[in-house]
Amino acid sequence: MRVYEQHRTTVEKLLYSVDVPWDGKEYVVDIYRHPAKKARCSHSAATVLGPGDTIISDGRSPEEVLNRQQTILPLALLSRSLL
């Protein structure tokens, strides 16, 4: 179990996980469904980069949040490499 999953509420359901390659490494993107939330934010994607460092994208469908996460992830990784 990933650290991030321990902090998720029990209402959220993990649908699947995808390995996303970038710059020679693999990053796990977990896709969740939130049945209690409004339709426009009923899904989320989360990638744990380290303790206390999680990238989250919200959206209407699993495909939408995965696409957003794949777009945002390289930017997040590049910004962290500048620190």
Secondary structure, 3 states (H helix, E strand, C coil): CCHHHHCCCCCCEEEEEEEEEECCEEEEEEEEECCCCCHHHCEEEEEEEECCEEEEEEECCHHHHHHHHHHHHHHHHHHHHCC
